[in-house]
């Protein structure tokens, strides 16, 4: 099963969930990483 999806065999449903978001600067370098599922995400920069 795709780790970015939730659900299970008992429900026979699959939902896509964003688990990680990334932010890049104008030169294409990774600047921040965070979990958008959290009410107050801890951003790593």
Rosetta constraint file for C-alpha pairs under 8 A:
AtomPair CA 1 CA 5 HARMONIC 7.58 0.50
AtomPair CA 4 CA 16 HARMONIC 6.24 0.50
AtomPair CA 4 CA 17 HARMONIC 5.76 0.50
AtomPair CA 4 CA 18 HARMONIC 6.59 0.50
AtomPair CA 4 CA 19 HARMONIC 6.46 0.50
AtomPair CA 5 CA 14 HARMONIC 6.28 0.50
AtomPair CA 5 CA 15 HARMONIC 5.46 0.50
AtomPair CA 5 CA 16 HARMONIC 4.46 0.50
AtomPair CA 5 CA 17 HARMONIC 5.59 0.50
AtomPair CA 6 CA 14 HARMONIC 5.67 0.50
AtomPair CA 6 CA 15 HARMONIC 5.38 0.50
AtomPair CA 6 CA 16 HARMONIC 6.50 0.50
AtomPair CA 6 CA 17 HARMONIC 6.91 0.50
AtomPair CA 7 CA 11 HARMONIC 6.84 0.50
AtomPair CA 7 CA 12 HARMONIC 7.23 0.50
AtomPair CA 7 CA 13 HARMONIC 5.57 0.50
AtomPair CA 7 CA 14 HARMONIC 4.77 0.50
AtomPair CA 7 CA 15 HARMONIC 6.40 0.50
AtomPair CA 8 CA 12 HARMONIC 6.01 0.50
AtomPair CA 8 CA 13 HARMONIC 6.55 0.50
AtomPair CA 8 CA 14 HARMONIC 7.06 0.50
AtomPair CA 9 CA 13 HARMONIC 7.51 0.50
AtomPair CA 18 CA 35 HARMONIC 7.96 0.50
AtomPair CA 18 CA 36 HARMONIC 6.98 0.50
AtomPair CA 18 CA 37 HARMONIC 7.38 0.50
AtomPair CA 19 CA 35 HARMONIC 5.58 0.50
AtomPair CA 19 CA 36 HARMONIC 6.51 0.50
AtomPair CA 19 CA 37 HARMONIC 6.59 0.50
AtomPair CA 20 CA 33 HARMONIC 6.93 0.50
AtomPair CA 20 CA 34 HARMONIC 5.68 0.50
AtomPair CA 20 CA 35 HARMONIC 4.71 0.50
AtomPair CA 20 CA 36 HARMONIC 6.47 0.50
AtomPair CA 21 CA 33 HARMONIC 5.76 0.50
AtomPair CA 21 CA 34 HARMONIC 5.38 0.50
AtomPair CA 21 CA 35 HARMONIC 6.17 0.50
AtomPair CA 21 CA 36 HARMONIC 6.58 0.50
AtomPair CA 22 CA 30 HARMONIC 7.08 0.50
AtomPair CA 22 CA 31 HARMONIC 7.58 0.50
AtomPair CA 22 CA 32 HARMONIC 5.69 0.50
AtomPair CA 22 CA 33 HARMONIC 4.71 0.50
AtomPair CA 22 CA 34 HARMONIC 6.71 0.50
AtomPair CA 23 CA 30 HARMONIC 6.09 0.50
AtomPair CA 23 CA 31 HARMONIC 5.57 0.50
AtomPair CA 23 CA 32 HARMONIC 5.01 0.50
AtomPair CA 23 CA 33 HARMONIC 6.59 0.50
AtomPair CA 24 CA 28 HARMONIC 5.45 0.50
AtomPair CA 24 CA 29 HARMONIC 5.23 0.50
AtomPair CA 24 CA 30 HARMONIC 4.48 0.50
AtomPair CA 24 CA 31 HARMONIC 5.10 0.50
AtomPair CA 24 CA 32 HARMONIC 6.99 0.50
AtomPair CA 25 CA 29 HARMONIC 5.48 0.50
AtomPair CA 25 CA 30 HARMONIC 6.63 0.50
AtomPair CA 25 CA 31 HARMONIC 6.21 0.50
AtomPair CA 31 CA 45 HARMONIC 5.39 0.50
AtomPair CA 32 CA 43 HARMONIC 6.17 0.50
AtomPair CA 32 CA 44 HARMONIC 5.32 0.50
AtomPair CA 32 CA 45 HARMONIC 4.46 0.50
AtomPair CA 33 CA 43 HARMONIC 5.72 0.50
AtomPair CA 33 CA 44 HARMONIC 5.26 0.50
AtomPair CA 33 CA 45 HARMONIC 6.74 0.50
AtomPair CA 34 CA 41 HARMONIC 6.14 0.50
AtomPair CA 34 CA 42 HARMONIC 6.13 0.50
AtomPair CA 34 CA 43 HARMONIC 4.81 0.50
AtomPair CA 34 CA 44 HARMONIC 6.47 0.50
AtomPair CA 35 CA 41 HARMONIC 5.86 0.50
AtomPair CA 35 CA 42 HARMONIC 7.36 0.50
AtomPair CA 35 CA 43 HARMONIC 7.82 0.50
AtomPair CA 36 CA 41 HARMONIC 6.21 0.50
AtomPair CA 37 CA 41 HARMONIC 7.54 0.50
